[in-house]
Amino acid sequence: MKIAIIETGLPPEEIRSDFASYPEMIKELIQTASTEPTFNTYSFCHSAFTPSDIPAIENYDGFIVTGSPAGVYEDWPWMQPLFEFIRQAAARKKPLVGICFGHQAIAQALGGEVTKSPKGWGIGLHTYEITTTPAWMTQPQSQLSLAVSHQDQVITQPPNSKILAHSEFTSFAALYYPDTPALTFQGHPEFANDYSEALYSLRAKTSLINEDVQAAIESLSKPEDNELVAKWMWEFFLHHTQA
């Protein structure tokens, strides 16, 4: 199976050299579920972006859209091409997976709405109630825990999507679009705890108070569901490429 990863953001410059890129984190995550897929990365977020950086949809079995510090409402030169690419992939029934910004971008492109939430920053390990379990999803459970780092949220559910998981803080924490098909998560299953801790520590120097950051870091000691989400992503790709 050939999967293209759409890179839409970079780790903060202060810690970039200490950690892998987001596509590399995602590859490592998926490989906990299967070593079968091969990956190519297409970077949308660099300053010299042109339409030639967009992958040919017919060359891939599926696509993953990464996280990003950007907001879907920002006027980057790659933003509208990204939305159009998502819509074209959906029209071709190519499986799409979105993580954090990718979750938001797919929602925005397919008729939902995303905004900077008045609830403020979400950081730390968040636990969501699971409300829908598609037939292809093995190991269904009642809750899902993932590290998060976001201010933006989906506020209007896209048409023809189902809510997989939600919480009081995040109404649309995971979405499944059976017909598109797409599977998206607001949380970050690709983040290792050391990266999350480094990222949150940077936030303490900018927009967050230290007490909130310390509480977020402490929450990372609780069990997370990263590898389970990797398994679900792989099962999603398998189901929708064999259908």
Number of C-alpha atoms within 10 A of each C-alpha: 12 14 20 22 25 25 21 23 20 19 18 13 8 10 13 11 10 11 14 15 14 22 26 14 16 22 19 16 22 22 16 14 17 13 10 11 14 12 19 14 16 16 17 22 18 14 9 9 14 12 11 7 15 16 18 11 16 10 10 17 19 25 25 25 29 25 28 20 16 16 19 25 15 9 10 15 16 20 19 15 15 21 18 13 18 25 16 13 21 20 12 13 17 22 26 30 25 27 24 25 28 24 29 28 27 28 28 22 19 21 12 17 18 20 16 16 16 9 11 13 18 19 24 25 25 21 22 23 16 18 14 17 17 13 8 14 17 12 9 15 12 11 14 23 19 23 27 23 22 20 16 25 26 23 18 15 19 19 11 13 19 19 19 22 24 20 14 10 16 20 16 24 26 26 25 23 21 15 13 21 23 29 25 28 24 28 30 24 24 26 18 15 16 11 16 22 21 16 19 21 17 16 18 15 11 9 9 16 11 15 10 16 21 15 13 23 22 13 16 19 11 9 11 19 16 22 16 18 22 22 21 21 23 20 17 22 26 16 14 20 15 6 6
